[in-house]
Amino acid sequence: MSNSAIRLSEADLRAVAEYAALSALPALAIFERDRPDDLRARAAIQAARSFASGGSRSKSLRDSAWAAQRAAIEARDEGVARGL
């Protein structure tokens, strides 16, 4: 059986992080309209953009991504995205 894992260079990871951050901006506007005091999604986008711009790949980057995922799940469960 062959190993089908895709290996990305750090430059590739930075490009993916920048693309993901830019792609998340339209959803961020909707999220913040309904949850203006929840900073987790914005923090994750800022962390991704910081990494994309040359920042370190750190635990705080991963932690912010997980926190944003939890925020998205909570918002979904509360029906925030119904207006889409």
N, C-alpha and C positions, 0 to 999 in steps of 0.2 A: 504494500500500500504506500503510495507517495504522500509526502507531507505537502498539504495544500495551503499552508500558512503563508500569508503575504507579509513580507518584511518591508518596512518603510524606513527610509533614512530619516534623520532628524529634520532635514530640509523638507522632506515629504510630510512629516508630521506637522511641521509648522504651517505648511500650505493647507493641510486639511483643517487645522485649528482655525486659521483665518477664514476659510470658506464656511466652516460651521458657525463661527461667530457672526459673520455677515448674514448668513441665512437665517439666523435666529432673531435678528433685529425686528422684522415685522411682527413676529409672535410676541416679542418683548413688549411692544406697544400695547397689545391687547392684554397681556398679563398684568402690566403695571396699571392699566386703566382700572382693572377690577381688584387689584391687590397692591395698591400704591406703597404700602409699608413693608412689603416683602422684597428684600433686596437680593435674594439668593440668585435669581436668574441673571440680573444685571452683573452681579459679582462674578458669576461663571463666565459670562461673555467677556468681561474685562480681563479675567485671568487668561482666557484663551487668546485674546488679542495680544496680551503681554507676552505670552509664550511665542506666539506667531512672530512677534517683533524681536525675538532674540532672548526672551526671558528663560529662566530655568524651568525644566520639567520637574515639578516638585510635588510633594504630598498636598500642599495647599491647592495646587491646580486640580488634582484629582478630587480632593474634598469639596471644592466649589462645584465641580461637575456633578458629584453625587447629591449635593444639597439642592442644586437646580433641578435635578431629576425628581427629588422628593417634592419640591415646590410644584413642579408640573403635574405630578400625580395628585397632589392635594387639590390643585386648581381644577383638574379634570373631574375629580370626585365631587367637587362643589359646583360643577357646571359652569365654570368660568368660560370655557371655550364654546359654549352653545351658540354664541353670536357669529361664529365663523361660517 
